[in-house]
Amino acid sequence: MELFVYMSTTSKIVIGVSIASSALLAAWLLTGTRKEKTKRLISKGTERIKQTIKTEPKAKAVFDDSEVHYV
């Protein structure tokens, strides 16, 4: 809580407005006909991330520094 003591009033207002606007955006996206579209968009994104994780090589190549000459 000490963090808020040292922040200026403008910073506190900006943080409050950004939190409120993101809450309004989330509420707007999750109501009415947009709810299904938002669910599809999020599920497509998670599927893409899952595919990326699955296709990455399991073991990454380790750099071989046996031929590096230090000065």
C-alpha positions in Angstrom: 0.0 0.0 0.0 3.0 2.3 0.3 3.2 2.5 -3.5 0.0 4.5 -3.6 1.3 7.0 -1.1 4.2 8.0 -3.4 2.1 8.2 -6.6 0.8 11.5 -7.9 -2.9 12.1 -8.1 -2.8 12.1 -11.9 -1.2 8.6 -11.9 -3.9 7.3 -9.5 -6.6 8.8 -11.7 -5.1 7.2 -14.9 -4.9 3.8 -13.2 -8.5 4.0 -12.1 -9.8 5.1 -15.5 -7.9 2.3 -17.2 -9.2 -0.3 -14.9 -12.7 1.0 -15.3 -12.5 1.1 -19.0 -11.1 -2.4 -19.3 -14.0 -3.6 -17.1 -16.5 -1.9 -19.3 -14.8 -3.4 -22.4 -15.0 -6.9 -20.9 -18.6 -6.5 -20.0 -19.4 -5.2 -23.5 -17.6 -8.1 -25.1 -19.3 -10.7 -23.0 -22.9 -9.6 -23.5 -25.4 -10.2 -26.2 -24.4 -11.5 -29.7 -20.7 -10.5 -29.1 -20.5 -13.2 -26.4 -20.3 -16.1 -28.9 -17.9 -14.2 -31.2 -15.7 -13.4 -28.2 -15.7 -17.0 -27.1 -14.8 -18.2 -30.6 -12.0 -15.6 -30.9 -10.5 -16.6 -27.5 -10.8 -20.4 -28.3 -9.0 -19.9 -31.7 -6.2 -18.0 -29.9 -5.7 -20.7 -27.3 -5.7 -23.4 -30.0 -3.0 -21.5 -31.9 -0.9 -21.2 -28.7 -1.4 -24.9 -28.0 -0.3 -25.8 -31.5 2.8 -23.5 -31.2 3.8 -25.2 -28.0 3.3 -28.7 -29.4 5.3 -28.0 -32.6 8.3 -26.4 -30.8 11.3 -28.8 -30.5 11.4 -30.4 -27.0 15.2 -30.0 -26.6 16.9 -26.9 -27.8 20.3 -27.1 -29.2 23.1 -26.2 -26.8 25.8 -23.8 -28.0 29.1 -25.6 -28.3 31.8 -23.3 -27.2 34.7 -25.8 -27.6 36.0 -24.0 -30.6 35.7 -20.5 -29.3 39.0 -18.8 -28.8 39.1 -16.3 -25.9 41.4 -13.4 -26.0 
